Amino acid sequence: MKKTSRAKNYILRKAGNLFNKYSYFSVSMRDIAKICKLAKSSLYHHFKSKSELYDGIIKLQGEGFIRRFEIIQNQQISPEVKLKELIMSYFERFSQRRKLFLQFYSDLSKLNPSTKKLLLDHRKTIVTGFSSVIKEGIAKGIFQTDSPDLTALTIINSLDNFSLSKKNNKKNHSRYINHTTNLFLTGIQKN
């Protein structure tokens, strides 16, 4: 990895942590430079604007998340286990970066078009990932649903709602993941 790429990734991780703590509009480039122990001019050498930096965070977060999804989808395991692992992965990732993801979606109308597009593209990829596992289960005679895409979207929205709720705490995670997985598997499995 080039020195510039390492520096950019370092800045993105540090800024991501800052944005996870405070809102996009509360964090300045000066705050980011300070937490990264850089001169503001050095920060601007890597990122022309806060918006460009935020896009980088979204891209970095999304790519890591999607890579994990692809690994799960390509495993030689049953669709039920894949679905549970996708749910666990989604929930854990979302919960770890709860405030950052909340900002992504709550500030959507205020973000620039390229940032919105990145967020919506990542969301579409995630829905497609869940849907493909559900379709695999249908093809193997394990699941039954008239609309794999709608089922995938319903699962994701359910996870989003719990992840953003005040009831989301570490002791409830595994209970909620198991409940959600069992609920959806029971609802879509053939008898």
N, C-alpha and C positions, 0 to 999 in steps of 0.2 A: 504494500500500500504506500502510495506517495506521501511525503511529509505534509503536503497541502491537504490531501484527503483525510489524513489523521487529524490534522488541526481542525478541519471543518467538522468532522464527526465528533470531536471533543466539544466544540462550540455547540453543536446541535444537541448533544446529550445534556450539557450544562444548562442551556437555554430551555430545553424541554422540561428539566426539573424545575426551573424558575416559573415557566408557564403553568406547570402542574400545581404550583403553590399559589400563584397570583393569576389574574386574568391577562389576556393578550394586551388589553388596553392599559393595564396598570404597569406593565413592564416596558422599560425603555432600553434602547441600545446601550446606554450608559450602564444600566443595571447588568445587562448581559456581559458587557466588557469587564465590568468589575468582578463578577462571579467567575469569569474565565481568566482573570488576571492578565488582561490584555489592554493595550491602549485602544481607545475608541477607533482610531485610524486603522489599526490592525484588524479589528472586527469588520470594518467597512471594506477592507481589502478582500475578505472572504465572502461577505454578503453585502450587497448594495443597499439593502433596506431591511427593516424588521419583517416586512411582508415576505421577502425572499427567504429570510431565515426561517420564518414560520412554515412556509411551504416545504423547506428542507426537513423540518421536524416531522411534518405530516408524512412526507415521503419516506423518511427513515422509519418512523413508527409503522406505517402501513406496509412497507416492504418486509420488515421483520415479522409482522403478523401474518402476512400472506405466505411467506416462506414456511412458517410453522404449519399453516393450513395445508399447503401442498404436500409437506412431509406426511401429515396425517392421512390425507386423501390417497397417497400412493402406497401406504402400508398394506401388507397382505393380511388384513384383519377383517372381521365381519362388519357389515354396515352399521349394526347396532353399536359396536365398540367405537367405530370411527365417529359416529354421531356424538357419542358421549365424550370422546376426546376433543372433538371440535367445540362442543359446548363448554367443556372445562377450559380449553385454551382461550376461547373467546372471553369467557367470564373472568378468568384470571388476568388476562392482559388488560381488559377494560377496567377491572377493579384496581389494578396497580397504578393506572394512569387516569383514575376517575375524573379528577378535576380538569385535566387536559382534554379528555374526550368530551366532557360536558361543555367545555368552552368551544371545542370544534363545532358542536352542533348548536349551541345557544347563540354563538356569534356568527353563524353561517350567513345571515343576511348582511352582516357588516364586513365580511371578508371579501378580498378581491376575487375576481372570476377564476383565476388559475387555482387559488386555494380551494374554492368551492368545488371546482372540477376534480381536483385530487381527492377530496373527501368523498365525493359522490362516486368516483371510480373505484375507490377502495371498498366502499360499502357494497357496490354492485358485485365486485369480485368475491366478497365474503358471502353474500347471498347466493351467488352461483356455486361457491364451494359447498355450502350446506345442501343446496338443491341437488348437486351432482351425487352426493352421498345418499340422499333420499331416493333419487332415481335408481341408483345402484341397488338399494334395498328393494325397490319395486321390481326391478328386473330379476332379482334373485327370489322373488316371491315372499319376501320378509315384511315389507311395508306395503301399505295401501293408502293412497291419497289421490284425489282428483287433481290436485295442484301442488306439485313439489315446490314450486317457487313461492307460492303463498305460505305454505307450511314453513319453509326456510325463513321467510320474512317474519312470520309469527314467532318462531323460536328466537330469532335475533331481537325482535322488539321486546319480548318478554325478558330476555337477559339484560337488555339496555335499561329497562324500567327498574329491575331489581338493583342493578349495578349503581344506578343513580339515586336510589332511595336511601333514606336515613337508616333503614333496617339492615343495610349492607355493612356487615362487620365480619371480621375473620372467622368468628365462631359459627356464623351462619353460612359461610361459603359452601362447604362440602354438602351440608344439608340441602341447600337450595339447588346446587348442581345436580345432586341425586334426585331430588324431587322433580325438577324440570325435565331431566332426561327420562325418568320413569313415566312421567305424565305424557310426554310426547311419544315415547316408544309404545306405551299402552294404547294411545290414541291412534297410532298409525300402523301398528302391527296387525297382520292378518291373524285371525283366530285359527 
